[in-house]
Amino acid sequence: MTERTWWWRIGGPNAVTVWSWWATLPLALLASAYGGALAGLPLVPWIAAACAVNVLLIVPLVIVRATYLSARPRSSRPVLAVVTFSALGALRSLLMVGIAAAMGYGDVATILWEWPLMGAIAGAFSLSIVAVVVDSVREHRAATQRLLALQASLRQINEIESARLVELEAEFVRDVEQRVLVALEQVRVSTPPSGPEAGRSLREVSEAVVRPLSHQLAAADPWTVPDQPAPRERWTRKVEDLVRLVGPVHPLGPVLVFELTVLPFMLARFGAALTALNLVVGPSVLVGLGLLIRRVWPTLKNPWLNIVGLAAAYAASFVVAAAAVSACFMALGVEPLPFWSAVVAYPMLALAWSLLDAVLARRVELEEELAESLAQEAQAAERLRTRIVAMQRRVAKILHSVVQGELVTSAVSLARTDDPAVVTAEIDRVSASIVERLHAEDSGVDSRERILDLLSLWSAALTVDLDAGDEVWAMLDTDAALREAVVDVLAEGLTNAVRHGSGPSVSVFLRSGANGIAVDVQSQGRLRPQGSAGLGMQTIASSAQSWSLEERAGVVHLSVTLAS
């Protein structure tokens, strides 16, 4: 949910991971095969040597990961990361130059600067792209795991049907009733109780049973959000969801990276003039055909066929671009070099770029879906919780005031009689009165309790600081519709804190005015642009006198004015 920049991600906690080796291995071997073929080196020993060099590179990667680009950096170090990536690429190329010299390659002086420079550029770009993708995926995974865990907990609450909830309420009241009546029954069946003894027993029931029970019910949270782990999703489903988003990419990015990577090679082989010609003709054709593919490509239903088709289209576009460059070279009397490796490398680069776009798009999409779903689940759970809390606190108030009053009054009256019949009749009357009181109609909870219960519900994901004066509660207690509107605003504000927030703290301000209440929910983060208002904002807009959702100095403000 934190919107990190791509530059931050390059030097962040995922700058160097196991994917830094795995993801760049195919391109490294492909480049080695092409260089060995141009140098006329024996292919099988050369590829074996390239594999050995890539295995050796695990050692510096591990050292870098364990030291200055560790998983827990104090701050992002993108410049240091890019320099390291370039150094690793150059180191690999220098090792390959040494192996080429050992195999008898004669023109070592040329490749001694050409290969390391190409390796440095390729390492900087490829490892940076891998770092951005891995950091985006892992950040998204961590955020969605927290949201999914809270969603699973709320869903467990909401699975209780209305009929079952009524049954639970009845069972709860019966349980409290039974605990009190059992204590009274023990008083009634004593052998035979005198008036003063019965009075002392009733006082003991009041102090030892009813009073502690009322305090317990008033203080306890009967409906805490259960700690549920996030549902596990099959890795094949995750891959399919990601692959389904891969589509034609804007060609400028991959074309620029490709041309910068091969620039040292072109300068060494053909000189500045022909390299400039290549930089004009090749990218022009690639960008033009890439834009055409982006415009006319029909997204296939099968995502894997879609990727294969895109790879073929990008390979064909590169063949056309390479043919155009080769034709220009031959027209000038220059023999062009074979470009078979680039026919494979360019589609891989374009699809990797598309995959990066897909990762970022999927991350935003899932977080938006989860935030909306979480808001609905939380509001439904809050309604259920309100009923349970109201019922429990209603019973606590009855026990504390009415039941204890009944017991103390009866104890005083029984102290003045020794007639067992009167004692038994009085205990029966008290028991019947207690049952009637416990089953009386619910009078509900006040505004402060309602709103604090809502904020407590969100405490599994956020730390909420509430600032509201007594005049606010007084106004809400006299206006049920206004109270419900405030609850809706707070629910949406907390949802925005989850969606846009970069920290766990949220500040809520409630201010009363002459004609209503102003609500301001503030959370640190960055506000993402949205095409249209969601369900929560539509609900707010329908009842608000005025409202705004904006970012000011790194803080997202949801400000709503509600008329009374």
C-alpha positions in Angstrom: 0.0 0.0 0.0 3.0 2.3 0.3 3.7 3.7 -3.2 7.5 3.4 -3.5 9.3 4.8 -6.5 11.2 2.6 -8.9 14.4 4.3 -7.9 13.9 3.5 -4.3 13.2 -0.1 -5.1 16.5 -0.6 -6.9 18.4 0.0 -3.7 15.8 -1.3 -1.3 15.7 -4.5 0.8 15.3 -6.6 -2.3 18.2 -5.2 -4.3 19.9 -8.5 -4.3 18.0 -11.7 -4.0 18.1 -15.3 -5.4 16.2 -13.9 -8.4 19.1 -11.6 -9.3 20.9 -14.8 -10.4 18.1 -16.9 -11.8 16.3 -14.2 -13.8 19.5 -13.0 -15.5 21.0 -16.4 -16.2 19.2 -17.0 -19.6 20.3 -13.6 -20.9 23.9 -14.1 -19.7 24.2 -17.4 -21.4 22.6 -16.1 -24.6 25.0 -13.2 -24.7 27.9 -15.6 -24.1 26.8 -17.9 -26.8 26.6 -15.0 -29.3 30.0 -13.6 -28.3 31.6 -17.0 -28.5 30.1 -17.6 -32.0 31.5 -14.3 -33.3 34.9 -15.1 -31.8 34.9 -18.5 -33.4 35.4 -20.3 -30.1 34.3 -23.9 -29.6 30.7 -23.7 -28.6 30.3 -26.5 -26.0 33.4 -25.7 -23.9 32.6 -22.0 -24.2 29.0 -22.5 -22.9 30.3 -24.7 -20.1 32.8 -22.0 -19.1 30.0 -19.4 -19.2 27.9 -21.6 -16.8 30.9 -22.0 -14.5 31.4 -18.2 -14.4 27.7 -17.6 -13.6 28.0 -20.1 -10.7 31.1 -18.3 -9.4 29.1 -15.0 -9.4 27.0 -16.4 -6.6 29.8 -15.7 -4.2 29.9 -11.8 -4.8 26.1 -11.8 -4.8 26.0 -13.4 -1.4 28.7 -11.1 0.0 26.8 -8.0 -1.3 23.6 -9.3 0.1 25.2 -10.0 3.5 26.8 -6.6 3.8 25.8 -3.2 2.3 22.8 -4.3 0.3 21.2 -6.5 3.0 17.5 -7.1 3.5 17.4 -4.6 6.4 19.0 -1.4 5.1 18.7 1.8 7.1 17.7 3.5 3.9 17.5 2.8 0.2 20.8 3.0 -1.6 20.0 3.1 -5.3 23.2 4.7 -6.5 25.3 2.1 -4.7 23.1 -0.7 -6.0 23.4 0.4 -9.6 27.2 0.7 -9.3 27.3 -2.7 -7.8 25.2 -4.2 -10.6 27.5 -2.6 -13.2 30.6 -4.0 -11.4 29.1 -7.5 -11.3 28.3 -7.3 -15.0 31.8 -6.1 -15.8 33.3 -8.7 -13.5 31.5 -11.5 -15.4 32.6 -10.1 -18.7 36.3 -9.9 -17.6 36.2 -13.5 -16.5 34.8 -14.4 -19.9 37.6 -12.4 -21.6 40.2 -14.3 -19.6 38.6 -17.6 -20.6 38.5 -16.5 -24.3 42.3 -15.7 -24.1 43.0 -19.1 -22.6 41.1 -20.7 -25.5 43.4 -19.0 -28.0 41.3 -16.0 -29.1 43.7 -13.6 -30.8 42.0 -10.1 -30.7 41.9 -9.9 -26.9 42.7 -6.2 -26.9 39.3 -5.3 -28.5 37.1 -7.4 -26.3 39.1 -6.4 -23.2 37.2 -3.1 -23.1 34.2 -4.0 -25.3 32.9 -6.9 -23.3 33.3 -5.4 -19.8 31.6 -2.2 -20.9 28.6 -4.1 -22.4 28.5 -6.3 -19.3 28.4 -3.2 -17.0 25.5 -1.7 -18.9 23.6 -5.0 -19.2 24.2 -5.7 -15.5 23.0 -2.2 -14.4 19.8 -2.5 -16.4 18.9 -6.2 -15.9 19.6 -6.4 -12.2 17.8 -3.1 -11.6 14.7 -4.4 -13.4 14.8 -7.6 -11.4 15.2 -5.6 -8.1 12.2 -3.5 -9.0 10.0 -6.5 -9.9 11.0 -8.5 -6.8 10.5 -5.6 -4.4 7.1 -4.8 -6.0 5.9 -8.4 -5.7 7.1 -8.9 -2.2 5.7 -5.6 -0.9 2.4 -6.5 -2.5 2.5 -10.0 -1.0 3.1 -8.6 2.5 0.4 -6.0 2.2 -2.2 -8.4 0.9 -1.3 -11.1 3.5 -2.1 -8.6 6.2 -5.4 -7.5 4.6 -6.4 -11.1 3.7 -5.8 -12.2 7.3 -8.0 -9.4 8.6 -10.6 -10.1 5.9 -10.6 -13.8 6.9 -11.2 -12.9 10.5 -14.1 -10.5 9.7 -15.6 -13.0 7.3 -15.6 -15.6 10.1 -17.8 -13.2 12.1 -20.1 -12.4 9.2 -20.7 -16.1 8.5 -23.0 -16.1 11.5 -26.5 -15.9 10.1 -29.1 -13.6 11.6 -31.1 -16.5 13.0 -28.0 -17.9 14.6 -27.2 -14.5 16.1 -30.6 -14.3 17.7 -30.0 -17.8 19.1 -26.6 -16.8 20.5 -28.2 -13.8 22.2 -30.8 -16.0 23.8 -28.2 -18.5 24.9 -26.1 -15.7 26.4 -29.0 -14.3 28.4 -30.0 -17.7 29.6 -26.5 -18.4 30.8 -26.4 -15.2 32.8 -29.9 -15.9 34.1 -29.0 -19.5 35.1 -25.9 -18.3 37.0 -28.0 -15.9 39.1 -30.9 -18.3 39.6 -28.6 -21.1 40.8 -27.3 -18.9 43.5 -30.8 -17.9 44.5 -31.9 -21.5 44.5 -29.2 -22.4 46.9 -30.6 -19.7 49.3 -34.1 -20.9 48.8 -33.5 -24.6 49.6 -31.4 -24.0 52.7 -32.7 -25.7 55.8 -35.1 -23.7 56.3 -33.6 -20.2 56.1 -34.6 -17.6 58.6 -35.2 -14.1 57.5 -31.8 -12.6 58.7 -29.9 -15.6 57.3 -31.8 -15.3 54.0 -31.0 -11.6 53.9 -27.3 -12.2 54.5 -27.3 -14.9 51.7 -29.0 -12.5 49.3 -26.4 -9.8 50.0 -23.7 -12.4 49.4 -25.2 -13.3 46.1 -25.3 -9.6 45.2 -21.6 -9.1 46.2 -20.1 -12.4 45.2 -22.1 -13.3 42.0 -24.1 -10.4 40.5 -21.7 -7.5 41.1 -18.5 -9.2 39.7 -20.6 -10.6 36.8 -21.9 -7.2 35.9 -18.4 -5.7 36.0 -17.1 -8.5 33.9 -19.7 -8.0 31.2 -19.3 -4.3 31.2 -15.5 -4.4 30.8 -15.0 -7.4 28.6 -14.9 -7.3 24.8 -17.3 -10.1 23.8 -16.7 -9.9 20.1 -13.1 -9.5 19.4 -11.9 -10.1 15.8 -10.5 -13.7 15.8 -6.9 -14.1 14.7 -7.3 -16.0 11.4 -4.4 -16.7 9.0 -4.8 -15.5 5.4 -6.1 -18.2 3.1 -3.3 -19.9 1.2 -3.4 -19.5 -2.5 -1.9 -22.0 -4.9 1.3 -20.7 -6.6 0.0 -21.8 -10.0 -3.1 -19.6 -9.5 -0.8 -16.6 -8.6 1.3 -17.2 -11.8 -1.8 -17.5 -13.9 -3.3 -14.3 -12.5 0.0 -12.5 -13.3 0.5 -14.0 -16.7 -3.1 -13.0 -17.7 -2.2 -9.3 -17.3 0.8 -9.5 -19.7 0.1 -7.7 -22.9 1.7 -5.4 -25.5 4.1 -3.0 -23.8 5.0 0.6 -24.9 8.2 0.0 -27.0 10.3 3.0 -25.8 11.5 1.4 -22.6 12.7 -1.9 -24.0 14.1 -0.3 -27.1 16.1 2.2 -25.1 17.5 -0.5 -22.8 18.4 -2.8 -25.7 20.2 -0.1 -27.7 22.2 1.2 -24.7 23.3 -2.4 -24.0 24.6 -3.1 -27.5 26.0 0.4 -28.0 29.6 -0.5 -26.9 29.6 -3.5 -29.2 28.4 -1.4 -32.2 31.0 1.2 -31.6 33.8 -1.3 -31.4 32.7 -3.2 -34.5 31.5 -0.5 -36.8 32.6 2.9 -35.6 30.7 6.0 -34.7 29.1 6.8 -38.1 27.6 3.4 -38.7 26.5 3.2 -35.0 24.7 6.5 -35.4 23.0 5.1 -38.5 22.0 2.0 -36.5 20.6 4.2 -33.7 18.4 6.0 -36.2 17.1 3.1 -38.3 16.8 0.3 -35.8 15.0 2.1 -33.0 12.7 3.8 -35.5 11.5 0.5 -36.9 11.2 -1.1 -33.5 9.2 1.7 -32.0 6.9 2.0 -35.0 6.2 -1.8 -35.1 5.9 -1.9 -31.3 3.3 0.8 -31.3 1.5 -1.0 -34.1 1.5 -4.3 -32.0 0.3 -2.3 -29.0 -2.6 -0.9 -31.0 -3.9 -3.9 -33.0 -2.9 -6.9 -30.8 -6.0 -9.0 -29.9 -5.6 -10.3 -26.3 -6.1 -14.1 -26.5 -8.2 -15.9 -24.0 -5.4 -18.4 -23.2 -2.7 -16.3 -21.4 0.1 -18.6 -22.3 -0.8 -18.5 -26.0 -1.0 -14.7 -25.6 2.6 -14.6 -24.4 3.9 -17.0 -27.1 2.2 -14.8 -29.7 3.6 -11.6 -28.3 7.1 -13.1 -28.2 6.7 -14.1 -31.9 5.5 -10.6 -32.8 8.4 -8.9 -31.0 10.8 -11.3 -32.6 9.4 -10.6 -36.1 9.6 -6.8 -35.4 13.2 -7.2 -34.5 13.9 -9.2 -37.7 12.4 -6.4 -39.7 14.4 -3.8 -37.9 17.6 -5.8 -38.2 17.0 -6.4 -41.9 16.5 -2.7 -42.4 19.8 -1.9 -40.6 21.6 -4.7 -42.6 20.3 -3.3 -45.9 21.6 0.1 -45.0 25.0 -1.4 -44.1 25.3 -3.4 -47.3 24.3 -0.4 -49.3 27.4 1.3 -47.8 29.5 -1.8 -48.6 29.7 -3.0 -45.0 29.1 -6.6 -44.1 26.6 -6.8 -41.3 27.0 -9.3 -38.4 24.5 -12.1 -37.7 21.8 -11.0 -35.3 20.2 -14.3 -34.3 20.9 -13.9 -30.6 19.2 -10.5 -30.5 16.1 -12.0 -32.1 15.8 -14.0 -28.9 17.0 -11.3 -26.5 14.8 -8.5 -27.6 11.5 -10.4 -27.1 12.7 -11.5 -23.7 13.4 -7.9 -22.8 10.1 -6.7 -24.1 8.2 -9.4 -22.2 10.2 -8.7 -19.0 9.2 -5.1 -19.3 5.6 -6.1 -19.9 5.8 -8.4 -16.8 7.0 -5.5 -14.7 4.0 -3.4 -15.9 1.8 -6.5 -15.1 3.2 -6.8 -11.6 2.6 -3.2 -10.8 -0.9 -3.3 -12.3 -1.8 -6.5 -10.5 -0.5 -5.1 -7.2 -2.7 -1.9 -7.4 -5.7 -3.9 -8.7 -5.6 -6.4 -5.8 -5.1 -3.8 -3.2 -8.0 -1.8 -4.5 -10.2 -4.9 -4.5 -9.1 -5.9 -1.0 -9.7 -2.4 0.4 -13.3 -2.3 -1.0 -14.0 -5.8 0.2 -12.5 -5.2 3.6 -14.6 -2.1 4.0 -17.8 -4.1 3.3 -16.7 -6.9 5.6 -15.8 -4.5 8.4 -19.1 -2.6 8.2 -21.1 -5.9 8.3 -19.0 -7.2 11.2 -19.5 -3.8 13.0 -23.2 -4.2 12.8 -23.1 -7.7 14.3 -20.7 -6.5 16.9 -23.0 -3.6 17.8 -25.8 -6.0 18.5 -23.7 -8.3 20.7 -22.1 -5.4 22.6 -25.4 -3.7 23.2 -26.9 -7.0 24.5 -24.0 -7.7 26.8 -23.9 -4.1 28.2 -27.6 -4.0 28.6 -27.4 -7.2 30.7 -24.5 -5.7 32.7 -26.5 -2.6 33.5 -29.5 -4.7 34.5 -27.3 -6.8 36.8 -25.5 -3.8 38.3 -28.6 -1.6 39.0 -31.9 -3.5 38.9 -30.8 -7.0 40.1 -28.5 -5.7 42.8 -31.2 -3.3 43.9 -33.7 -6.1 44.0 -31.4 -8.3 46.1 -30.5 -5.6 48.6 -34.1 -4.5 49.0 -35.2 -8.1 49.6 -32.3 -8.6 52.1 -33.5 -5.6 54.1 -37.1 -6.7 54.2 -36.2 -10.3 55.0 -34.1 -9.2 58.0 -37.4 -8.2 59.7 -39.1 -11.6 59.4 -38.6 -15.2 60.5 -41.6 -16.7 58.5 -40.2 -19.4 56.1 -43.2 -18.9 53.8 -42.5 -15.2 53.5 -38.8 -15.9 52.8 -39.6 -18.5 50.1 -42.2 -16.2 48.5 -39.8 -13.3 48.5 -37.0 -15.3 46.9 -39.5 -16.6 44.2 -40.6 -13.0 43.5 -37.0 -11.8 43.2 -36.2 -14.7 40.8 -39.2 -14.0 38.6 -38.3 -10.3 38.5 -34.7 -11.0 37.5 -35.9 -13.2 34.6 -38.2 -10.5 33.5 -35.6 -7.8 33.6 -33.0 -9.9 31.7 -35.4 -10.5 28.9 -36.6 -6.8 28.6 -36.3 -5.0 25.2 -32.8 -3.7 24.2 -32.4 0.1 24.6 -29.3 0.2 22.4 -25.9 1.8 22.9 -25.0 5.5 22.9 -23.0 7.2 20.2 -19.6 7.1 22.1 -19.9 3.4 22.5 -20.9 2.8 18.9 -18.0 4.8 17.4 -15.4 3.5 19.8 -16.5 0.0 19.0 -16.0 0.7 15.3 -12.5 2.1 15.9 -11.7 -0.9 18.1 -12.7 -3.2 15.3 -10.1 -1.6 13.0 -7.4 -1.8 15.6 -6.2 -5.2 14.1 -4.8 -3.2 11.2 -4.5 0.4 12.4 -3.7 2.5 15.5 -6.4 5.2 15.7 -6.2 8.4 17.7 -9.7 9.9 18.3 -10.2 13.6 19.2 -13.9 14.5 20.0 -15.5 16.8 22.5 -18.4 16.2 24.8 -20.6 18.4 22.6 -20.1 16.0 19.7 -21.4 13.0 21.7 -24.4 15.1 22.9 -25.3 16.0 19.3 -24.9 12.4 18.1 -27.0 11.0 20.9 -30.0 13.2 19.8 -29.7 12.5 16.1 -29.6 8.8 15.0 -29.3 9.6 11.3 -26.3 11.9 11.9 -24.7 9.2 14.1 -25.0 6.6 11.2 -23.5 9.1 8.8 -20.5 9.6 11.0 -20.0 5.9 11.3 -20.1 5.6 7.5 -17.5 8.4 7.1 -15.2 6.8 9.7 -15.4 3.4 8.0 -14.5 5.0 4.6 -11.7 7.0 6.2 -10.1 3.9 7.8 -10.5 2.1 4.4 -8.6 5.0 2.8 -5.9 4.6 5.4 -5.4 1.0 4.5 -5.4 1.8 0.7 -3.2 4.8 0.7 -1.4 4.7 4.0 2.3 4.3 4.6 2.0 4.0 8.4 -0.2 2.3 11.0 -1.3 5.6 12.7 -4.6 7.3 11.9 -6.0 10.5 13.4 -9.7 11.1 13.7 -11.1 14.6 14.5 -14.8 15.2 15.2 -15.9 18.8 15.6 -19.4 20.1 16.2 -20.8 23.2 14.5 -24.0 25.2 14.5 -25.5 23.1 11.7 -23.8 19.7 12.0 -20.5 17.9 12.6 -17.2 18.0 10.7 -15.2 14.8 10.4 -11.5 14.7 9.4 -9.7 11.4 9.0 -5.9 11.8 8.5 -3.4 9.2 7.6 0.2 9.3 6.2 0.5 8.1 2.6 0.0 9.0 -1.0 -3.3 9.3 -2.7 -3.6 7.3 -5.9 -5.7 8.8 -8.8 -9.0 7.0 -9.3 -11.3 7.0 -12.3 -14.5 7.1 -10.3 -15.6 7.2 -6.7 -16.0 3.9 -5.0 -19.1 2.7 -3.1 -17.9 4.2 0.2 -17.4 7.6 -1.3 -20.7 7.4 -3.1 -22.4 6.7 0.2 -20.7 9.7 1.8 -21.5 12.0 -1.0 -25.2 11.1 -0.8 -25.4 12.3 2.9 -22.7 14.9 3.2 -23.1 18.6 3.0 -19.6 18.8 1.5 -16.6 16.5 1.3 -13.1 16.2 0.0 -10.4 13.5 -0.3 -7.0 14.9 -1.0 -3.3 14.6 -0.1 -1.5 17.5 1.6 2.2 17.3 2.5 2.2 13.5 2.5 -1.0 13.2 4.5 -4.2 11.9 3.1 -7.2 13.9 4.4 -10.9 12.7 4.2 -12.8 15.8 5.3 -16.6 15.6 5.5 -19.2 18.1 6.7 -22.5 16.5 7.8 -25.6 18.5 8.4 -27.8 17.7 11.4 
